[in-house]
Amino acid sequence: MNIKLTSLSDAKKAIENLNETTLSSQSEWSAYQIFVHCSKTIEYSMTGYPSLKPAIVRNTIGKLAINKFLKQGAMKHDLHADVLGSPAIENKGSFEEGVQILVASIEKFSSYKGELKSHLLFGKLSKEQYNRYFAIHIADHLSVF
């Protein structure tokens, strides 16, 4: 599936319209694991990532990378690499449970009013930058279907 998402609102609609019976993952991860991974990245923006790259990396390479992704409106990354320092995602949930978890994280982020935490690679991002990045990140993961 090759889709372009520009916001978490777009992502939520796309995810809610997915149908498990028409999807076949070309990934080592199940749909549940993919959705939970995307959810974790959103949650960590509010709670803090378990591990951060060194400040010099976040302020140089990280800034260049996020600016490129946001300008392109797309990204390509290792679709099997989980968030650095986070617990592994067990394949113990259903497609529907994964969708519910991801949608709940999107809704939580959308209504979040607190200070956002630094991204593990990209450093400090505004809510709008995170919103666009998360949509691009989700779209890249949906490409395996």
Helices and strands as residue ranges (DSSP letters): H 8-16, G 20-22, H 31-47, H 55-57, I 58-62, H 63-72, H 95-111, H 127-142
